[in-house]
């Protein structure tokens, strides 16, 4: 085989394993997090707003904060920050 072909295949494999595959795993994890949300869960949004889920619909949530209720997309909820919040509460 031609060494250039081997190098191209190796670069494509490296690109797949270090860029594409981790992205797919992250998207799958975020999707599972969004479907697992329920009323009463304490969350933190990507904008840093802390609150508790008051209502759920297919794509939106109503978050109860100290200032009142805010309606937002489920995708605006941060998986990482909300997970850290629940870990702190468990301790």
PDB file of N, CA, C and O in Angstrom:
ATOM      1  N   UNK A   1       0.845  -1.199   0.000  1.00  0.00           N
ATOM      2  CA  UNK A   1       0.000   0.000   0.000  1.00  0.00           C
ATOM      3  C   UNK A   1       0.878   1.247   0.000  1.00  0.00           C
ATOM      4  O   UNK A   1       2.024   1.248   0.451  1.00  0.00           O
ATOM      5  N   UNK A   2       0.300   2.256  -0.508  1.00  0.00           N
ATOM      6  CA  UNK A   2       0.983   3.538  -0.578  1.00  0.00           C
ATOM      7  C   UNK A   2       1.041   4.170   0.824  1.00  0.00           C
ATOM      8  O   UNK A   2       0.023   4.190   1.516  1.00  0.00           O
ATOM      9  N   UNK A   3       2.198   4.685   1.260  1.00  0.00           N
ATOM     10  CA  UNK A   3       2.301   5.279   2.603  1.00  0.00           C
ATOM     11  C   UNK A   3       1.392   6.492   2.793  1.00  0.00           C
ATOM     12  O   UNK A   3       0.958   6.764   3.912  1.00  0.00           O
ATOM     13  N   UNK A   4       1.104   7.208   1.740  1.00  0.00           N
ATOM     14  CA  UNK A   4       0.219   8.377   1.848  1.00  0.00           C
ATOM     15  C   UNK A   4      -1.205   7.929   2.191  1.00  0.00           C
ATOM     16  O   UNK A   4      -1.884   8.582   2.984  1.00  0.00           O
ATOM     17  N   UNK A   5      -1.649   6.843   1.611  1.00  0.00           N
ATOM     18  CA  UNK A   5      -2.997   6.327   1.894  1.00  0.00           C
ATOM     19  C   UNK A   5      -3.083   5.902   3.357  1.00  0.00           C
ATOM     20  O   UNK A   5      -4.085   6.158   4.024  1.00  0.00           O
ATOM     21  N   UNK A   6      -2.044   5.260   3.848  1.00  0.00           N
ATOM     22  CA  UNK A   6      -2.021   4.833   5.246  1.00  0.00           C
ATOM     23  C   UNK A   6      -2.073   6.056   6.170  1.00  0.00           C
ATOM     24  O   UNK A   6      -2.785   6.041   7.174  1.00  0.00           O
ATOM     25  N   UNK A   7      -1.338   7.093   5.843  1.00  0.00           N
ATOM     26  CA  UNK A   7      -1.348   8.312   6.655  1.00  0.00           C
ATOM     27  C   UNK A   7      -2.721   8.978   6.643  1.00  0.00           C
ATOM     28  O   UNK A   7      -3.184   9.444   7.684  1.00  0.00           O
ATOM     29  N   UNK A   8      -3.376   9.031   5.489  1.00  0.00           N
ATOM     30  CA  UNK A   8      -4.701   9.645   5.388  1.00  0.00           C
ATOM     31  C   UNK A   8      -5.709   8.863   6.220  1.00  0.00           C
ATOM     32  O   UNK A   8      -6.524   9.450   6.931  1.00  0.00           O
ATOM     33  N   UNK A   9      -5.650   7.537   6.130  1.00  0.00           N
ATOM     34  CA  UNK A   9      -6.560   6.697   6.919  1.00  0.00           C
ATOM     35  C   UNK A   9      -6.295   6.893   8.408  1.00  0.00           C
ATOM     36  O   UNK A   9      -7.238   6.964   9.197  1.00  0.00           O
ATOM     37  N   UNK A  10      -5.031   6.981   8.800  1.00  0.00           N
ATOM     38  CA  UNK A  10      -4.691   7.199  10.210  1.00  0.00           C
ATOM     39  C   UNK A  10      -5.201   8.550  10.691  1.00  0.00           C
ATOM     40  O   UNK A  10      -5.715   8.647  11.806  1.00  0.00           O
ATOM     41  N   UNK A  11      -5.071   9.590   9.883  1.00  0.00           N
ATOM     42  CA  UNK A  11      -5.562  10.920  10.259  1.00  0.00           C
ATOM     43  C   UNK A  11      -7.082  10.913  10.399  1.00  0.00           C
ATOM     44  O   UNK A  11      -7.624  11.507  11.331  1.00  0.00           O
ATOM     45  N   UNK A  12      -7.763  10.248   9.481  1.00  0.00           N
ATOM     46  CA  UNK A  12      -9.232  10.153   9.562  1.00  0.00           C
ATOM     47  C   UNK A  12      -9.641   9.398  10.827  1.00  0.00           C
ATOM     48  O   UNK A  12     -10.587   9.802  11.504  1.00  0.00           O
ATOM     49  N   UNK A  13      -8.945   8.313  11.152  1.00  0.00           N
ATOM     50  CA  UNK A  13      -9.273   7.539  12.358  1.00  0.00           C
ATOM     51  C   UNK A  13      -9.038   8.370  13.608  1.00  0.00           C
ATOM     52  O   UNK A  13      -9.864   8.360  14.520  1.00  0.00           O
ATOM     53  N   UNK A  14      -7.926   9.087  13.664  1.00  0.00           N
ATOM     54  CA  UNK A  14      -7.637   9.942  14.812  1.00  0.00           C
ATOM     55  C   UNK A  14      -8.690  11.024  14.947  1.00  0.00           C
ATOM     56  O   UNK A  14      -9.164  11.294  16.051  1.00  0.00           O
ATOM     57  N   UNK A  15      -9.063  11.649  13.836  1.00  0.00           N
ATOM     58  CA  UNK A  15     -10.095  12.688  13.847  1.00  0.00           C
ATOM     59  C   UNK A  15     -11.408  12.128  14.377  1.00  0.00           C
ATOM     60  O   UNK A  15     -12.085  12.777  15.175  1.00  0.00           O
ATOM     61  N   UNK A  16     -11.771  10.921  13.934  1.00  0.00           N
ATOM     62  CA  UNK A  16     -13.023  10.308  14.372  1.00  0.00           C
ATOM     63  C   UNK A  16     -13.001  10.027  15.879  1.00  0.00           C
ATOM     64  O   UNK A  16     -13.950  10.371  16.584  1.00  0.00           O
ATOM     65  N   UNK A  17     -11.937   9.411  16.372  1.00  0.00           N
ATOM     66  CA  UNK A  17     -11.892   9.003  17.774  1.00  0.00           C
ATOM     67  C   UNK A  17     -11.697  10.162  18.749  1.00  0.00           C
ATOM     68  O   UNK A  17     -12.108  10.066  19.905  1.00  0.00           O
ATOM     69  N   UNK A  18     -11.080  11.250  18.305  1.00  0.00           N
ATOM     70  CA  UNK A  18     -10.830  12.366  19.223  1.00  0.00           C
ATOM     71  C   UNK A  18     -11.788  13.535  19.058  1.00  0.00           C
ATOM     72  O   UNK A  18     -11.876  14.377  19.952  1.00  0.00           O
ATOM     73  N   UNK A  19     -12.505  13.615  17.947  1.00  0.00           N
ATOM     74  CA  UNK A  19     -13.410  14.741  17.714  1.00  0.00           C
ATOM     75  C   UNK A  19     -14.869  14.288  17.620  1.00  0.00           C
ATOM     76  O   UNK A  19     -15.716  14.769  18.374  1.00  0.00           O
ATOM     77  N   UNK A  20     -15.158  13.388  16.722  1.00  0.00           N
ATOM     78  CA  UNK A  20     -16.557  13.025  16.435  1.00  0.00           C
ATOM     79  C   UNK A  20     -17.155  12.147  17.528  1.00  0.00           C
ATOM     80  O   UNK A  20     -18.247  12.444  18.014  1.00  0.00           O
ATOM     81  N   UNK A  21     -16.490  11.098  17.919  1.00  0.00           N
ATOM     82  CA  UNK A  21     -17.029  10.154  18.909  1.00  0.00           C
ATOM     83  C   UNK A  21     -17.325  10.802  20.263  1.00  0.00           C
ATOM     84  O   UNK A  21     -18.405  10.576  20.808  1.00  0.00           O
ATOM     85  N   UNK A  22     -16.409  11.601  20.829  1.00  0.00           N
ATOM     86  CA  UNK A  22     -16.739  12.264  22.103  1.00  0.00           C
ATOM     87  C   UNK A  22     -17.917  13.232  21.972  1.00  0.00           C
ATOM     88  O   UNK A  22     -18.705  13.371  22.907  1.00  0.00           O
ATOM     89  N   UNK A  23     -18.043  13.892  20.840  1.00  0.00           N
ATOM     90  CA  UNK A  23     -19.182  14.785  20.618  1.00  0.00           C
ATOM     91  C   UNK A  23     -20.495  14.025  20.609  1.00  0.00           C
ATOM     92  O   UNK A  23     -21.488  14.476  21.180  1.00  0.00           O
ATOM     93  N   UNK A  24     -20.496  12.864  19.955  1.00  0.00           N
ATOM     94  CA  UNK A  24     -21.706  12.037  19.923  1.00  0.00           C
ATOM     95  C   UNK A  24     -22.073  11.540  21.314  1.00  0.00           C
ATOM     96  O   UNK A  24     -23.252  11.494  21.665  1.00  0.00           O
ATOM     97  N   UNK A  25     -21.078  11.169  22.105  1.00  0.00           N
ATOM     98  CA  UNK A  25     -21.339  10.705  23.475  1.00  0.00           C
ATOM     99  C   UNK A  25     -21.934  11.830  24.322  1.00  0.00           C
ATOM    100  O   UNK A  25     -22.864  11.608  25.098  1.00  0.00           O
ATOM    101  N   UNK A  26     -21.387  13.043  24.167  1.00  0.00           N
ATOM    102  CA  UNK A  26     -21.870  14.192  24.939  1.00  0.00           C
ATOM    103  C   UNK A  26     -23.319  14.505  24.582  1.00  0.00           C
ATOM    104  O   UNK A  26     -24.135  14.769  25.465  1.00  0.00           O
ATOM    105  N   UNK A  27     -23.640  14.477  23.278  1.00  0.00           N
ATOM    106  CA  UNK A  27     -25.011  14.760  22.841  1.00  0.00           C
ATOM    107  C   UNK A  27     -25.970  13.709  23.398  1.00  0.00           C
ATOM    108  O   UNK A  27     -27.069  14.046  23.839  1.00  0.00           O
ATOM    109  N   UNK A  28     -25.565  12.445  23.382  1.00  0.00           N
ATOM    110  CA  UNK A  28     -26.410  11.366  23.906  1.00  0.00           C
ATOM    111  C   UNK A  28     -26.649  11.540  25.407  1.00  0.00           C
ATOM    112  O   UNK A  28     -27.755  11.325  25.903  1.00  0.00           O
ATOM    113  N   UNK A  29     -25.582  11.936  26.126  1.00  0.00           N
ATOM    114  CA  UNK A  29     -25.684  12.148  27.570  1.00  0.00           C
ATOM    115  C   UNK A  29     -26.611  13.318  27.894  1.00  0.00           C
ATOM    116  O   UNK A  29     -27.421  13.229  28.816  1.00  0.00           O
ATOM    117  N   UNK A  30     -26.498  14.421  27.136  1.00  0.00           N
ATOM    118  CA  UNK A  30     -27.368  15.583  27.343  1.00  0.00           C
ATOM    119  C   UNK A  30     -28.821  15.246  27.046  1.00  0.00           C
ATOM    120  O   UNK A  30     -29.717  15.712  27.750  1.00  0.00           O
ATOM    121  N   UNK A  31     -29.073  14.443  26.010  1.00  0.00           N
ATOM    122  CA  UNK A  31     -30.427  14.046  25.651  1.00  0.00           C
ATOM    123  C   UNK A  31     -31.041  13.201  26.759  1.00  0.00           C
ATOM    124  O   UNK A  31     -32.212  13.376  27.096  1.00  0.00           O
ATOM    125  N   UNK A  32     -30.259  12.285  27.328  1.00  0.00           N
ATOM    126  CA  UNK A  32     -30.744  11.456  28.437  1.00  0.00           C
ATOM    127  C   UNK A  32     -31.037  12.318  29.658  1.00  0.00           C
ATOM    128  O   UNK A  32     -32.014  12.081  30.367  1.00  0.00           O
ATOM    129  N   UNK A  33     -30.191  13.320  29.907  1.00  0.00           N
ATOM    130  CA  UNK A  33     -30.412  14.236  31.030  1.00  0.00           C
ATOM    131  C   UNK A  33     -31.725  14.998  30.853  1.00  0.00           C
ATOM    132  O   UNK A  33     -32.506  15.121  31.797  1.00  0.00           O
ATOM    133  N   UNK A  34     -31.968  15.509  29.641  1.00  0.00           N
ATOM    134  CA  UNK A  34     -33.189  16.278  29.377  1.00  0.00           C
ATOM    135  C   UNK A  34     -34.438  15.419  29.542  1.00  0.00           C
ATOM    136  O   UNK A  34     -35.443  15.893  30.073  1.00  0.00           O
ATOM    137  N   UNK A  35     -34.393  14.168  29.099  1.00  0.00           N
ATOM    138  CA  UNK A  35     -35.568  13.312  29.226  1.00  0.00           C
ATOM    139  C   UNK A  35     -35.786  12.862  30.666  1.00  0.00           C
ATOM    140  O   UNK A  35     -36.905  12.508  31.036  1.00  0.00           O
ATOM    141  N   UNK A  36     -34.722  12.871  31.494  1.00  0.00           N
ATOM    142  CA  UNK A  36     -34.839  12.450  32.887  1.00  0.00           C
ATOM    143  C   UNK A  36     -35.273  13.546  33.838  1.00  0.00           C
ATOM    144  O   UNK A  36     -35.450  13.291  35.029  1.00  0.00           O
ATOM    145  N   UNK A  37     -35.449  14.766  33.338  1.00  0.00           N
ATOM    146  CA  UNK A  37     -35.871  15.860  34.217  1.00  0.00           C
ATOM    147  C   UNK A  37     -37.292  15.637  34.701  1.00  0.00           C
ATOM    148  O   UNK A  37     -38.130  15.106  33.972  1.00  0.00           O
ATOM    149  N   UNK A  38     -37.561  16.046  35.937  1.00  0.00           N
ATOM    150  CA  UNK A  38     -38.930  15.927  36.465  1.00  0.00           C
ATOM    151  C   UNK A  38     -39.236  17.140  37.335  1.00  0.00           C
ATOM    152  O   UNK A  38     -38.331  17.856  37.763  1.00  0.00           O
ATOM    153  N   UNK A  39     -40.501  17.358  37.585  1.00  0.00           N
ATOM    154  CA  UNK A  39     -40.939  18.484  38.402  1.00  0.00           C
ATOM    155  C   UNK A  39     -40.342  18.349  39.795  1.00  0.00           C
ATOM    156  O   UNK A  39     -40.378  17.275  40.397  1.00  0.00           O
ATOM    157  N   UNK A  40     -39.793  19.447  40.300  1.00  0.00           N
ATOM    158  CA  UNK A  40     -39.187  19.454  41.622  1.00  0.00           C
ATOM    159  C   UNK A  40     -37.675  19.361  41.600  1.00  0.00           C
ATOM    160  O   UNK A  40     -37.028  19.612  42.616  1.00  0.00           O
ATOM    161  N   UNK A  41     -37.092  19.003  40.449  1.00  0.00           N
ATOM    162  CA  UNK A  41     -35.635  18.927  40.353  1.00  0.00           C
ATOM    163  C   UNK A  41     -35.029  20.322  40.474  1.00  0.00           C
ATOM    164  O   UNK A  41     -35.540  21.283  39.900  1.00  0.00           O
ATOM    165  N   UNK A  42     -33.941  20.422  41.224  1.00  0.00           N
ATOM    166  CA  UNK A  42     -33.207  21.688  41.302  1.00  0.00           C
ATOM    167  C   UNK A  42     -32.193  21.697  40.171  1.00  0.00           C
ATOM    168  O   UNK A  42     -31.481  20.716  39.955  1.00  0.00           O
ATOM    169  N   UNK A  43     -32.132  22.816  39.446  1.00  0.00           N
ATOM    170  CA  UNK A  43     -31.273  22.907  38.273  1.00  0.00           C
ATOM    171  C   UNK A  43     -30.528  24.239  38.242  1.00  0.00           C
ATOM    172  O   UNK A  43     -30.862  25.179  38.963  1.00  0.00           O
ATOM    173  N   UNK A  44     -29.513  24.289  37.390  1.00  0.00           N
ATOM    174  CA  UNK A  44     -28.808  25.525  37.085  1.00  0.00           C
ATOM    175  C   UNK A  44     -28.785  25.647  35.572  1.00  0.00           C
ATOM    176  O   UNK A  44     -28.427  24.695  34.878  1.00  0.00           O
ATOM    177  N   UNK A  45     -29.162  26.804  35.054  1.00  0.00           N
ATOM    178  CA  UNK A  45     -29.143  27.000  33.607  1.00  0.00           C
ATOM    179  C   UNK A  45     -27.738  27.344  33.140  1.00  0.00           C
ATOM    180  O   UNK A  45     -26.854  27.627  33.949  1.00  0.00           O
ATOM    181  N   UNK A  46     -27.541  27.318  31.824  1.00  0.00           N
ATOM    182  CA  UNK A  46     -26.251  27.671  31.252  1.00  0.00           C
ATOM    183  C   UNK A  46     -25.925  29.136  31.493  1.00  0.00           C
ATOM    184  O   UNK A  46     -24.761  29.530  31.410  1.00  0.00           O
ATOM    185  N   UNK A  47     -26.932  29.948  31.789  1.00  0.00           N
ATOM    186  CA  UNK A  47     -26.721  31.361  32.101  1.00  0.00           C
ATOM    187  C   UNK A  47     -26.430  31.564  33.589  1.00  0.00           C
ATOM    188  O   UNK A  47     -26.142  32.684  34.012  1.00  0.00           O
ATOM    189  N   UNK A  48     -26.501  30.492  34.389  1.00  0.00           N
ATOM    190  CA  UNK A  48     -26.182  30.587  35.801  1.00  0.00           C
ATOM    191  C   UNK A  48     -27.378  30.831  36.706  1.00  0.00           C
ATOM    192  O   UNK A  48     -27.201  31.135  37.885  1.00  0.00           O
ATOM    193  N   UNK A  49     -28.590  30.705  36.182  1.00  0.00           N
ATOM    194  CA  UNK A  49     -29.795  30.912  36.986  1.00  0.00           C
ATOM    195  C   UNK A  49     -30.102  29.626  37.762  1.00  0.00           C
ATOM    196  O   UNK A  49     -30.192  28.547  37.176  1.00  0.00           O
ATOM    197  N   UNK A  50     -30.259  29.749  39.074  1.00  0.00           N
ATOM    198  CA  UNK A  50     -30.598  28.613  39.932  1.00  0.00           C
ATOM    199  C   UNK A  50     -32.108  28.580  40.113  1.00  0.00           C
ATOM    200  O   UNK A  50     -32.747  29.624  40.242  1.00  0.00           O
ATOM    201  N   UNK A  51     -32.672  27.383  40.123  1.00  0.00           N
ATOM    202  CA  UNK A  51     -34.101  27.281  40.353  1.00  0.00           C
ATOM    203  C   UNK A  51     -34.565  25.847  40.479  1.00  0.00           C
ATOM    204  O   UNK A  51     -33.766  24.911  40.485  1.00  0.00           O
ATOM    205  N   UNK A  52     -35.877  25.696  40.581  1.00  0.00           N
ATOM    206  CA  UNK A  52     -36.514  24.395  40.712  1.00  0.00           C
ATOM    207  C   UNK A  52     -37.538  24.275  39.596  1.00  0.00           C
ATOM    208  O   UNK A  52     -38.240  25.242  39.299  1.00  0.00           O
ATOM    209  N   UNK A  53     -37.636  23.111  38.973  1.00  0.00           N
ATOM    210  CA  UNK A  53     -38.578  22.913  37.878  1.00  0.00           C
ATOM    211  C   UNK A  53     -39.990  22.894  38.436  1.00  0.00           C
ATOM    212  O   UNK A  53     -40.319  22.102  39.319  1.00  0.00           O
ATOM    213  N   UNK A  54     -40.830  23.798  37.893  1.00  0.00           N
ATOM    214  CA  UNK A  54     -42.221  23.881  38.338  1.00  0.00           C
ATOM    215  C   UNK A  54     -43.159  23.173  37.365  1.00  0.00           C
ATOM    216  O   UNK A  54     -44.139  22.554  37.781  1.00  0.00           O
ATOM    217  N   UNK A  55     -42.858  23.264  36.061  1.00  0.00           N
ATOM    218  CA  UNK A  55     -43.694  22.632  35.034  1.00  0.00           C
ATOM    219  C   UNK A  55     -42.787  22.116  33.922  1.00  0.00           C
ATOM    220  O   UNK A  55     -41.715  22.664  33.666  1.00  0.00           O
ATOM    221  N   UNK A  56     -43.244  21.045  33.264  1.00  0.00           N
ATOM    222  CA  UNK A  56     -42.499  20.462  32.152  1.00  0.00           C
ATOM    223  C   UNK A  56     -43.418  20.290  30.953  1.00  0.00           C
ATOM    224  O   UNK A  56     -44.575  19.894  31.094  1.00  0.00           O
ATOM    225  N   UNK A  57     -42.891  20.592  29.771  1.00  0.00           N
ATOM    226  CA  UNK A  57     -43.568  20.204  28.545  1.00  0.00           C
ATOM    227  C   UNK A  57     -42.532  19.490  27.678  1.00  0.00           C
ATOM    228  O   UNK A  57     -41.431  19.200  28.145  1.00  0.00           O
ATOM    229  N   UNK A  58     -42.871  19.207  26.435  1.00  0.00           N
ATOM    230  CA  UNK A  58     -41.966  18.428  25.600  1.00  0.00           C
ATOM    231  C   UNK A  58     -40.611  19.102  25.383  1.00  0.00           C
ATOM    232  O   UNK A  58     -39.574  18.445  25.473  1.00  0.00           O
ATOM    233  N   UNK A  59     -40.609  20.397  25.101  1.00  0.00           N
ATOM    234  CA  UNK A  59     -39.340  21.082  24.812  1.00  0.00           C
ATOM    235  C   UNK A  59     -39.032  22.224  25.773  1.00  0.00           C
ATOM    236  O   UNK A  59     -37.918  22.747  25.760  1.00  0.00           O
ATOM    237  N   UNK A  60     -39.988  22.621  26.602  1.00  0.00           N
ATOM    238  CA  UNK A  60     -39.768  23.754  27.494  1.00  0.00           C
ATOM    239  C   UNK A  60     -39.992  23.356  28.948  1.00  0.00           C
ATOM    240  O   UNK A  60     -40.635  22.349  29.243  1.00  0.00           O
ATOM    241  N   UNK A  61     -39.447  24.168  29.845  1.00  0.00           N
ATOM    242  CA  UNK A  61     -39.661  23.990  31.280  1.00  0.00           C
ATOM    243  C   UNK A  61     -39.986  25.346  31.881  1.00  0.00           C
ATOM    244  O   UNK A  61     -39.581  26.383  31.357  1.00  0.00           O
ATOM    245  N   UNK A  62     -40.718  25.328  32.982  1.00  0.00           N
ATOM    246  CA  UNK A  62     -40.948  26.544  33.760  1.00  0.00           C
ATOM    247  C   UNK A  62     -40.136  26.371  35.031  1.00  0.00           C
ATOM    248  O   UNK A  62     -40.346  25.442  35.811  1.00  0.00           O
ATOM    249  N   UNK A  63     -39.192  27.303  35.219  1.00  0.00           N
ATOM    250  CA  UNK A  63     -38.283  27.237  36.354  1.00  0.00           C
ATOM    251  C   UNK A  63     -38.711  28.273  37.382  1.00  0.00           C
ATOM    252  O   UNK A  63     -38.882  29.450  37.062  1.00  0.00           O
ATOM    253  N   UNK A  64     -38.881  27.823  38.620  1.00  0.00           N
ATOM    254  CA  UNK A  64     -39.240  28.718  39.719  1.00  0.00           C
ATOM    255  C   UNK A  64     -37.950  29.189  40.380  1.00  0.00           C
ATOM    256  O   UNK A  64     -37.164  28.388  40.885  1.00  0.00           O
ATOM    257  N   UNK A  65     -37.748  30.507  40.368  1.00  0.00           N
ATOM    258  CA  UNK A  65     -36.566  31.102  40.986  1.00  0.00           C
ATOM    259  C   UNK A  65     -37.017  31.979  42.138  1.00  0.00           C
ATOM    260  O   UNK A  65     -38.211  32.075  42.421  1.00  0.00           O
ATOM    261  N   UNK A  66     -36.072  32.615  42.797  1.00  0.00           N
ATOM    262  CA  UNK A  66     -36.405  33.528  43.891  1.00  0.00           C
ATOM    263  C   UNK A  66     -37.173  34.744  43.369  1.00  0.00           C
ATOM    264  O   UNK A  66     -37.958  35.345  44.102  1.00  0.00           O
ATOM    265  N   UNK A  67     -36.948  35.102  42.110  1.00  0.00           N
ATOM    266  CA  UNK A  67     -37.582  36.284  41.535  1.00  0.00           C
ATOM    267  C   UNK A  67     -38.935  35.978  40.902  1.00  0.00           C
ATOM    268  O   UNK A  67     -39.675  36.909  40.584  1.00  0.00           O
ATOM    269  N   UNK A  68     -39.280  34.724  40.712  1.00  0.00           N
ATOM    270  CA  UNK A  68     -40.533  34.352  40.069  1.00  0.00           C
ATOM    271  C   UNK A  68     -40.329  33.140  39.174  1.00  0.00           C
ATOM    272  O   UNK A  68     -39.404  32.352  39.370  1.00  0.00           O
ATOM    273  N   UNK A  69     -41.209  33.005  38.187  1.00  0.00           N
ATOM    274  CA  UNK A  69     -41.131  31.858  37.283  1.00  0.00           C
ATOM    275  C   UNK A  69     -40.636  32.305  35.920  1.00  0.00           C
ATOM    276  O   UNK A  69     -40.988  33.380  35.435  1.00  0.00           O
ATOM    277  N   UNK A  70     -39.811  31.458  35.310  1.00  0.00           N
ATOM    278  CA  UNK A  70     -39.240  31.740  34.003  1.00  0.00           C
ATOM    279  C   UNK A  70     -39.482  30.529  33.111  1.00  0.00           C
ATOM    280  O   UNK A  70     -39.232  29.392  33.510  1.00  0.00           O
ATOM    281  N   UNK A  71     -39.975  30.785  31.890  1.00  0.00           N
ATOM    282  CA  UNK A  71     -40.149  29.703  30.927  1.00  0.00           C
ATOM    283  C   UNK A  71     -38.941  29.687  30.003  1.00  0.00           C
ATOM    284  O   UNK A  71     -38.547  30.725  29.471  1.00  0.00           O
ATOM    285  N   UNK A  72     -38.348  28.498  29.810  1.00  0.00           N
ATOM    286  CA  UNK A  72     -37.171  28.395  28.955  1.00  0.00           C
ATOM    287  C   UNK A  72     -37.122  27.026  28.284  1.00  0.00           C
ATOM    288  O   UNK A  72     -37.883  26.122  28.628  1.00  0.00           O
ATOM    289  N   UNK A  73     -36.218  26.893  27.330  1.00  0.00           N
ATOM    290  CA  UNK A  73     -36.019  25.630  26.629  1.00  0.00           C
ATOM    291  C   UNK A  73     -35.279  24.650  27.532  1.00  0.00           C
ATOM    292  O   UNK A  73     -34.473  25.058  28.368  1.00  0.00           O
ATOM    293  N   UNK A  74     -35.551  23.367  27.364  1.00  0.00           N
ATOM    294  CA  UNK A  74     -34.842  22.354  28.141  1.00  0.00           C
ATOM    295  C   UNK A  74     -33.352  22.382  27.843  1.00  0.00           C
ATOM    296  O   UNK A  74     -32.532  22.094  28.714  1.00  0.00           O
ATOM    297  N   UNK A  75     -33.010  22.725  26.625  1.00  0.00           N
ATOM    298  CA  UNK A  75     -31.599  22.731  26.236  1.00  0.00           C
ATOM    299  C   UNK A  75     -30.797  23.817  26.938  1.00  0.00           C
ATOM    300  O   UNK A  75     -29.568  23.807  26.879  1.00  0.00           O
ATOM    301  N   UNK A  76     -31.479  24.765  27.611  1.00  0.00           N
ATOM    302  CA  UNK A  76     -30.788  25.841  28.327  1.00  0.00           C
ATOM    303  C   UNK A  76     -30.338  25.399  29.716  1.00  0.00           C
ATOM    304  O   UNK A  76     -29.678  26.163  30.421  1.00  0.00           O
ATOM    305  N   UNK A  77     -30.682  24.185  30.116  1.00  0.00           N
ATOM    306  CA  UNK A  77     -30.295  23.678  31.426  1.00  0.00           C
ATOM    307  C   UNK A  77     -28.924  23.023  31.306  1.00  0.00           C
ATOM    308  O   UNK A  77     -28.701  22.204  30.414  1.00  0.00           O
ATOM    309  N   UNK A  78     -28.017  23.377  32.193  1.00  0.00           N
ATOM    310  CA  UNK A  78     -26.646  22.865  32.146  1.00  0.00           C
ATOM    311  C   UNK A  78     -26.560  21.504  32.820  1.00  0.00           C
ATOM    312  O   UNK A  78     -26.906  21.358  33.993  1.00  0.00           O
ATOM    313  N   UNK A  79     -26.102  20.522  32.079  1.00  0.00           N
ATOM    314  CA  UNK A  79     -25.926  19.172  32.612  1.00  0.00           C
ATOM    315  C   UNK A  79     -24.842  19.153  33.679  1.00  0.00           C
ATOM    316  O   UNK A  79     -25.038  18.586  34.753  1.00  0.00           O
ATOM    317  N   UNK A  80     -23.692  19.772  33.391  1.00  0.00           N
ATOM    318  CA  UNK A  80     -22.560  19.717  34.313  1.00  0.00           C
ATOM    319  C   UNK A  80     -22.851  20.446  35.615  1.00  0.00           C
ATOM    320  O   UNK A  80     -22.621  19.903  36.696  1.00  0.00           O
ATOM    321  N   UNK A  81     -23.356  21.679  35.520  1.00  0.00           N
ATOM    322  CA  UNK A  81     -23.596  22.462  36.740  1.00  0.00           C
ATOM    323  C   UNK A  81     -24.735  21.879  37.564  1.00  0.00           C
ATOM    324  O   UNK A  81     -24.670  21.899  38.793  1.00  0.00           O
ATOM    325  N   UNK A  82     -25.776  21.359  36.919  1.00  0.00           N
ATOM    326  CA  UNK A  82     -26.886  20.752  37.655  1.00  0.00           C
ATOM    327  C   UNK A  82     -26.430  19.466  38.340  1.00  0.00           C
ATOM    328  O   UNK A  82     -26.878  19.161  39.445  1.00  0.00           O
ATOM    329  N   UNK A  83     -25.546  18.715  37.692  1.00  0.00           N
ATOM    330  CA  UNK A  83     -25.026  17.487  38.305  1.00  0.00           C
ATOM    331  C   UNK A  83     -24.202  17.824  39.544  1.00  0.00           C
ATOM    332  O   UNK A  83     -24.294  17.130  40.557  1.00  0.00           O
ATOM    333  N   UNK A  84     -23.397  18.886  39.470  1.00  0.00           N
ATOM    334  CA  UNK A  84     -22.616  19.302  40.643  1.00  0.00           C
ATOM    335  C   UNK A  84     -23.531  19.738  41.780  1.00  0.00           C
ATOM    336  O   UNK A  84     -23.240  19.471  42.946  1.00  0.00           O
ATOM    337  N   UNK A  85     -24.639  20.409  41.449  1.00  0.00           N
ATOM    338  CA  UNK A  85     -25.599  20.856  42.457  1.00  0.00           C
ATOM    339  C   UNK A  85     -26.214  19.661  43.168  1.00  0.00           C
ATOM    340  O   UNK A  85     -26.337  19.670  44.393  1.00  0.00           O
ATOM    341  N   UNK A  86     -26.605  18.624  42.415  1.00  0.00           N
ATOM    342  CA  UNK A  86     -27.213  17.462  43.042  1.00  0.00           C
ATOM    343  C   UNK A  86     -26.195  16.683  43.873  1.00  0.00           C
ATOM    344  O   UNK A  86     -26.551  16.098  44.896  1.00  0.00           O
ATOM    345  N   UNK A  87     -24.939  16.671  43.445  1.00  0.00           N
ATOM    346  CA  UNK A  87     -23.903  15.999  44.246  1.00  0.00           C
ATOM    347  C   UNK A  87     -23.707  16.694  45.579  1.00  0.00           C
ATOM    348  O   UNK A  87     -23.540  16.031  46.603  1.00  0.00           O
ATOM    349  N   UNK A  88     -23.724  18.033  45.582  1.00  0.00           N
ATOM    350  CA  UNK A  88     -23.561  18.785  46.825  1.00  0.00           C
ATOM    351  C   UNK A  88     -24.720  18.527  47.779  1.00  0.00           C
ATOM    352  O   UNK A  88     -24.522  18.429  48.990  1.00  0.00           O
ATOM    353  N   UNK A  89     -25.934  18.416  47.231  1.00  0.00           N
ATOM    354  CA  UNK A  89     -27.107  18.195  48.073  1.00  0.00           C
ATOM    355  C   UNK A  89     -27.106  16.794  48.695  1.00  0.00           C
ATOM    356  O   UNK A  89     -27.613  16.602  49.800  1.00  0.00           O
ATOM    357  N   UNK A  90     -26.536  15.821  47.981  1.00  0.00           N
ATOM    358  CA  UNK A  90     -26.507  14.452  48.485  1.00  0.00           C
ATOM    359  C   UNK A  90     -25.549  14.297  49.664  1.00  0.00           C
ATOM    360  O   UNK A  90     -25.738  13.427  50.514  1.00  0.00           O
ATOM    361  N   UNK A  91     -24.525  15.138  49.710  1.00  0.00           N
ATOM    362  CA  UNK A  91     -23.505  15.027  50.766  1.00  0.00           C
ATOM    363  C   UNK A  91     -23.968  15.568  52.079  1.00  0.00           C
ATOM    364  O   UNK A  91     -23.220  15.541  53.056  1.00  0.00           O
TER     365      UNK A  91
END
